[in-house]
Amino acid sequence: MGAIETRTFRSGNSVAVRLPKSFGLPAGTMVTMEQVGDTVMVKPAVDADAEKAKVSELIRRLRSIGPITPIEERAPIEFPDRTGME
């Protein structure tokens, strides 16, 4: 998506900006804002409890797979000699 220009507007005592629908953030989404120099970044906030639950589920599923078995050794692949193929 290319750059989109818009104007800020007054909302109570704050200055606000509307995010286009194409940005994919539904109304009511918690966000974090950070200013680095002239750049203002708006990102969906990370829910620490939800992230911890995802990692816990991943660990549970990995443990259900069981232990890793040793790697089977295969016979080496022998390539035939071909004339003219060096």
Sequence and secondary structure as in RCSB ss.txt:
>XXXX:A:sequence
MGAIETRTFRSGNSVAVRLPKSFGLPAGTMVTMEQVGDTVMVKPAVDADAEKAKVSELIRRLRSIGPITPIEERA
PIEFPDRTGME
>XXXX:A:secstr
        EEETTEEE    GGG   TT  EEEEEETTEEEEEE   HHHHHHHHHHHHHHHHHH          
       TT  
